[in-house]
Amino acid sequence: MRDLLKGALGRSLRALQDEDRLAAAWLVACGRVLAEHGTVVGYADGIVRVEVSGAAWLEQFKSMRTGLETELAIIADVPMNGIHFVVKR
C-alpha cells in the first residue's frame, strides 16, 4: 500500500515547484511521527534543507539520511545531492 501511495503522490506533485514537491513528499518519506519533528525549509543546488525540533531529533534524522534521501528523490521526483539538517532556533 505504501508503494502505491508513493507512486500516486509523486504523480500528483508534478505541477508543483521542487521545494513544494519535497515538502509534500516529506510526510510519506519519513512517516507521520518523524515528520512532525522536521520541516523542509529550502531546496537549492540539489540540497534539501530540513529544520528539526531539537538535538536528539537531529541525530535521529542524520542516522536515517540515506534512506530519506532515496525516498524523497523517488516520491518528489527531483534531483538530490543530499539533505542538510539544522536545529530550529
C-alpha positions as CSV (number, residue, x, y, z in Angstrom):
1,M,0.0,0.0,0.0
2,R,2.8,2.4,0.9
3,D,4.4,1.9,-2.6
4,L,1.1,2.6,-4.2
5,L,0.7,5.8,-2.2
6,K,4.2,6.9,-3.0
7,G,3.6,6.5,-6.8
8,A,0.3,8.3,-6.7
9,L,1.7,11.1,-4.6
10,G,4.6,11.5,-7.0
11,R,2.4,11.8,-10.0
12,S,0.1,14.3,-8.3
13,L,3.1,16.6,-7.3
14,R,4.4,17.1,-10.8
15,A,2.7,20.6,-11.2
16,L,4.4,22.0,-8.1
17,Q,7.8,23.7,-7.7
18,D,10.6,21.4,-6.5
19,E,10.7,22.7,-2.9
20,D,6.9,22.3,-2.6
21,R,7.1,18.8,-4.0
22,L,9.7,17.9,-1.4
23,A,7.7,19.4,1.4
24,A,4.6,17.4,0.3
25,A,6.6,14.2,0.0
26,W,8.2,14.6,3.4
27,L,5.3,13.0,5.4
28,V,5.3,9.9,3.2
29,A,9.1,9.6,3.1
30,C,9.6,9.6,6.8
31,G,6.2,8.8,8.4
32,R,3.9,10.9,10.5
33,V,5.7,10.8,13.8
34,L,9.1,11.6,12.4
35,A,7.7,14.2,10.0
36,E,6.3,16.1,13.0
37,H,9.8,16.8,14.1
38,G,11.3,18.1,10.8
39,T,10.2,20.5,8.2
40,V,11.5,21.1,4.6
41,V,12.5,24.8,4.6
42,G,14.6,25.0,1.5
43,Y,16.0,23.4,-1.7
44,A,18.9,24.7,-3.8
45,D,21.5,23.0,-6.0
46,G,20.1,19.6,-5.2
47,I,20.4,20.0,-1.4
48,V,17.2,19.8,0.7
49,R,17.3,21.9,3.9
50,V,15.3,20.5,6.8
51,E,14.8,22.2,10.2
52,V,14.4,19.7,13.1
53,S,12.9,20.3,16.5
54,G,15.9,19.5,18.7
55,A,19.4,18.0,19.1
56,A,18.0,14.5,19.7
57,W,15.9,14.6,16.6
58,L,18.9,15.9,14.6
59,E,20.8,12.8,15.5
60,Q,17.8,10.6,14.6
61,F,17.4,12.3,11.2
62,K,21.1,12.1,10.5
63,S,21.0,8.3,11.2
64,M,18.3,8.0,8.6
65,R,19.7,10.4,6.0
66,T,20.5,7.9,3.2
67,G,17.0,6.3,3.3
68,L,15.3,9.7,3.5
69,E,17.3,11.0,0.5
70,T,16.3,8.0,-1.5
71,E,12.6,8.2,-0.6
72,L,12.3,11.9,-1.2
73,A,14.0,11.7,-4.5
74,I,11.7,8.9,-5.7
75,I,8.5,10.4,-4.3
76,A,9.1,14.1,-5.2
77,D,11.0,13.2,-8.4
78,V,13.6,15.9,-8.0
79,P,17.4,15.7,-8.4
80,M,19.0,15.4,-5.0
81,N,22.6,15.8,-3.8
82,G,21.8,15.4,-0.1
83,I,19.9,16.6,2.9
84,H,21.2,19.3,5.3
85,F,19.6,19.1,8.8
86,V,19.6,22.1,11.2
87,V,18.1,22.5,14.6
88,K,15.3,25.0,14.6
89,R,16.1,28.1,16.7
